[in-house]
Amino acid sequence: MRINCKNYEAWLVGCIKKRTPDAIRILMDLLEAGLRNGQVSANDIADRDYAQPNVIGCTMRVIAKFGFRHTDDRIKTTAKKKHARRVDVWVLEHRWKAEVALAHMQHSILNYEPTGQMGLML
């Protein structure tokens, strides 16, 4: 499938430009897990340590913009602090969106030059 890179890059920048660095890190971890497993949930990142773990919920809602579809499935959480909670499952529908977004974010981080502004510069 051929993608108009200029339009897609503008869309991608719009989706992530106001996210905190931790939210972008969480999003990248979720995209990697989703590409590996075909689905994703908060369990895929439950064992990682983030400076702002409170942004996981809002990052899960954004995952739909990157090729995932929310399902009615809920599974038991693996997080020790939240032993009774159930988490939503998201299924990968558009693999190319997740692949392009992840590659773009990784490229942006590798080529990042500090400008004095917070967040990821694209």
N, C-alpha and C positions, 0 to 999 in steps of 0.2 A: 504494500500500500504506500503510495507516495503522499507525503505530507508537505504542505506549504510551510516551510520552516519559519518564515518571517511572522506569519499569522499565529502559528503555534507558539512561538517564543513569546510573543506579546501576550497571549492567553496565559501561558505558564507564569510569566512575570507577574501578571495580575493576580494569579492564585496564591503566590507565595511571597510577594514582596513585603507584606505587612506582618509576616510571621516572625516570631522570635527565633534566634538560633536553635534553641532547644526544640521548638515546634518543628523546625526543618529537619533536625536530627531524628526526631520521632517519626516524622513522615518518611524519611529515607529508610529507616529501619522497617517500617510497615511495608513500604514498597518492595524492599528486598525479600521480606518474608512472604508477601503475597505472590511475587514472581516465582519463588521457590516452591510454595505449597498450593497455589491456585486459590487460596482463600486466606483471610487475615482476621485476627481478633486481637483484643488487648492482651491476650495471653502470650502473643508472639513477642511482646516487649516487656512483659511483667518482671523479668529478672534483671532488667537494665536500670542503671542509676541515672536519673536526669536531675538537673538543677531545678527545673520547674515541672514536676510530675503532674501538676494540676492542668497542664495544657493537653494531656493525652486525650481527654474527652472531646475537646474541640477539634483536635487533629483527626480523630476518628470520623467526625462528621465531614471533614474536608476530603477524606479519602475517596469519596464518590466522584469527585472531579477528575480523579486520576485513573479511571477505568474499572472501579469496583462498584458492585451493586449490593445494597443492603438486603439481607435475607431475614426471614422470620425466625431463623435458628438462633438459639441462645445456648451457650455452653457454660459449664461451671468454671469459675476463674481459678487460675493456678497461683495467684498472688496470696501470700500467707496472711496479710493484714485484712484481706477482704474475702474470707473463706466461704461466706454464705452467698456472695454475689454471683450473678450470672452475667455474661458479657455477650454482646452481639457478634455475629459472624458476617463478614463481607466476602463476597465471591468475586474473583477476577473475571471481568467480562471482556474488556478491551486491553489485551496484553500490550499492544503497541503504545498506548497512552502511558502506562506505568513504566515501560522501558525507556521511552523518550524523556519522560519527566525525571526519572532517576539519573539517567545519563547526563541530562542538562544540569541537575543539581550537583552531581559529583564534579563535573567539569567546572562549574562556577566556583566551587569550594577550592579545587586544586589551583585555579588561576586567580584566586582572590588576592587583591591588593588593598590593604587598609586605606580608607579615605576619611577616617574620623567619624563615620556614621555607624549606627548600630544595625545589625541584621546582615543578611546575605545580599551581596551586591551582584546583580545579574547584568 
